[in-house]
Structures are given as structure tokens and as C-alpha cells.
Amino acid sequence: MNAINTIRRLPEILQTIEQGEFLPLHSYHFRGRRGKLLGISGGSLCYPLQHSRNSELLKKWLLEVEDKRFYLHGAIDCKGIVRAIVRNLIAGKIAQGGSTITQQLARTLFLDHSRTWIRKLAETVIALKLERHLTKDQILDAYCDFAYMGRGSRGFEAAARIVYRKPFKNLEPDQLPALIGLLGAPERFHPRNNEDRFWVRAGQKSRALGVEIEKMPINPIRISRKPNKRIECAVRDELERTGLSKRDIKTVELTLDESLQRSVDQLLMEVSKGQEIDQVAAVVICNKTGDILAESSWSKGQATQFSPSFSGYIQPGSTFKTFALLAAIECGISTETAFESAPYCSENEPGAKWQIRNYGHAYHGQLTLKDALKKSDNSVFARLADCLDKDLLASTYERFSLVNRSSFTKAATLGGIRDGVSLLNLANAYASIARNGVAIEPRLVRFVEYENDQTAFVSRSISRVVADYAAIQALKQILAHSGIRTISQTISGKSGTTKKGSLFAGYNDDVSISVWLNFDHEQSEHDPKALTAIQVVKSIGNKLLAWSDQRAFSII
């Protein structure tokens, strides 16, 4: 962080402290529904230091070597600064710093470790602010939890688990000085980087504390992991929505099925390596519960950190036609009603002309609505949209949580929406069809276990009826007799195409699936694509055989 950025950020940092909740979140573990570890939150490993005899001894020794007058001075220690200046002048170099533990915490939380006057001034201002909002004990606790300890770890609890492979409370007292020695230059003295320097530094700290230490073989854990920001952000959003605390979490058990998740990840990783493929994503929902069983997003063989499953930015294409047909059925329009399949000009909004043509300029004369869905005829559905009341049409999409009524236009019937839709909402809309018109909000978190051993379960949302039962049955008959049949069962659904994408959304008796393929350039309307979302869903279907009682199914 350069000096200009430091000055620019200072007001924002001070406001953050003023508002509270500025301390980082500790790391917590993600587990699948069968208890297998799926990942760890955060960019660094960071666990709260549990109260024990070792933690009390640590704080005593920290004050001895880092800030003896911690409880006597304020945010800065003027005597300590003068003493450091004198010793540095005698030594002819910077041999001692004058930072208090509060200043070190300010640097750890908000700044970098550059040796500039601007950074030092910002550190002092932030430290003064911290002392107004935290007690001395809270500052010391935060320092023990969040001080950087090297190799992607923060705090003494994480350092103990990495260096000595056991919880901090289980360490021998003579092992504490070595961890204290990591402060100030953790990468230089970390045993993973140089074990000899680690023990030299440990000896220096032990002598300063008057403690005898025993040099012993150690085998620090090698940390090589990539944080799953995609899942972490989704969990955070769900905790906010359900009102659960995001602090002091030990474990989050997810609804993800480890076996299915692993299979989908492996499949999508291979697909994402394909020529012309920019990104591929998929989500699988349990129809009965609304639980998210698998969620995956890959690009060029690497898992992406942000996913269209949770971010509403994809254009749904013709997968949205299903809901225009439902609106028509609810209005009493027969699915055998014929419309003209031909180029069409309409008025999407007052004064805005809407020129409609079919994909690849393929037209079919007179088409029934049932056949128009199978052929995904744009011109027929545009004519249908003009026949339906706009508010009623908007209501259908809104009931399925696909489009807000305020932003709805008739172009939505063909998948043209301003803000896009998340792949998860699209899958859940089709899951509502599978449930005969009953919507359940999808769930990713089953329960949260906190550091105090309290467990908070995330209850399923209350189901709500979003469509007429008879209309849904008529729609399901159409979805069950259009598309491609493969084995014995079926995934009823609808494919979609955009300029650079291919989609499929559908369901069988057990699950609902949405898949999105994004190509790295616009695709020709006349040349068949080498790979489509339907083909990916077929492959996922094969993975589902083992999950769903070995029952085969087809995609139609």
C-alpha cells in the first residue's frame, strides 16, 4: 500500500472502527452432509485462541518481550519511543522499534509493513481509535488471534497447529517462545522456510524470557490450498438472510453431497478445458427439500471464485419460454392453439420496436404452442406475449423469483432480461414445477456449530404455492414429451441459447438441474455447436445414477 493509498483509506478505516464489527472473521471449516471436510474459509488460517494456562502464559510473555508497559500507557508509549531512539542511536542502526501492541494490531488489521513515515503516522492514528473502542484485554486478545505468523496463518492458535501439529492449549510451555519468535519477521523465521533460523530466533526469545527450551524435531504442516470464495460468499449471504451470527464459527455443515459434488466437479473441470469453452457451471437441487446437492463452476480447468449459480448475471435464453407457456395455460389458452411462425415486429415497451426472428432463420408456418416450445420458436412466443396481459405475464415470472415486476418487459419471454438471473434461481424455478407449483427457497447451510459448542440449525423456508395445480400438470405433460430421450427415466426441461452461451434447466422426480456453458466468442447460428448444455446434463445424469438409487433416466 503506497503513501497516497494509505492517506486515502484512512478516513474509511476510522469509520469502519467507529461502526464496530471491524475485526476479521476467524477461519471455519465447511463440511458436506456426510461430514467430509470440503474446505476452510478465509485467505489465511486463523482460529480463536482458547482460554487455557498456556494462553495466560503467552500473554504474560508477550508483554515481557513486546510491550512491558502495555497496561500503563495509551495507544502509544512515549517513554518506549524515546528509549528505542536512544538505543538505535547507540547501535548506529534500527535495533529496536517503539511500537506498542495496539500499534502492531493497527498495522496487522489495516496496513502493510512498509517503513515509511506516512504508514507510521496512519498506524498511530488508527491505534488511538482502537484504544477508544476496545479495552486493553480485547486488544491483547485480538493481537493473539490475528498477528501474522507466516505461511498463510494468523494468530497463535493457527501457528501451533501448523508448526507443532496440535492445539495451542496442548503445547509444552517451553514451545511458546519459539512461536513468539515468529512475530516481526514471520516468513524469515518460519520453520517451513528455514528451520535453523527458527531455532536461533527461539533461543533469543527464550533467553530474553529466562526460559530453557529443548530443540526437538518438528514437521510443520505445508499449507497449499485455494480458498473457495464462491461457497464462502454464498454461506455468508445465507447466514445474513437467516439472522445467524458470522462470528466465532467453528464448523458449517453444508447441504452439498460430497460424492455428487466430487463427480460434478470432475466432469465440469474436464468440460472447461474444451476448445472454445470459457466457463461452465452447474447446480443440482433436491426437489423434496430445496437443499443444494452440488454447485460447481470452472474455467480453463480451474475452479472459479465467483459463480453464476449465486450471481444473477446470466441471460437465460429460451429456458424462460416455459413460464410464458404456463402463463398462457393459466389464462385458459390451449396448448394446441396455433400461432404463425414467421418474422414478427412488436412493441416491447411503448415506443420501442421489437424485431423478432428465429434462431438460424428457421420458420415453420403454423405451430401449436406445444410444438413451439419443443422447437423453441421465438416468433410464436413473441406473438403469445402480445396476446397476454403484461401484468399477468410479469406476475408469473415474479412468482417463480425470476424477474422483478418493476423491471419486467415482454422480452423476458424470450430470455431477454436486464439484470440477468442466477443459475440457482433458474434451477429452483424448475424445481417448483417439479413440486407441482410449490416453491421452496433453496438452502446451502444445514447447521452452524460455534466455538462455544452451541449449534444453530437452518430451518427450511416455508413453502408457498406459486402456480395453479391443473396448469402445472398440463405444463409438465408438455415438458415430459419434448426434447431428447435417452435411457428410461426423464429429466423434463428446456434448453436455451444465447450469443455466447448454451443452457439447460430441468428436473426429474428427485432433483432439478441447471447447466450453463459460456463460449469464448459468439457462436454461429447455422453451424451446430461442438458441445451444448444438454450434453453436459446427460453426463451429470450418469453421475446421478449412483446417487439416486441406481435409477437411470433420460433427458427430454
Beta strands, then each sheet from edge to edge (+ up, - down):
strand 1: 29-31
strand 2: 37-40
strand 3: 45-46
strand 4: 148-150
strand 5: 153-154
strand 6: 249-254
strand 7: 277-286
strand 8: 292-299
strand 9: 302-303
strand 10: 338-341
strand 11: 344-349
strand 12: 352-356
strand 13: 365-368
strand 14: 438-439
strand 15: 445-450
strand 16: 455-457
strand 17: 464-465
strand 18: 490-497
strand 19: 501-507
strand 20: 511-519
strand 21: 554-555
sheet 1: 2+ 1- 6- 15+ 16-
sheet 2: 3+ 5+ 4-
sheet 3: 9+ 8- 7+ 20- 19+ 18- 21-
sheet 4: 10+ 13-
sheet 5: 11+ 12-
sheet 6: 14+ 17-
end
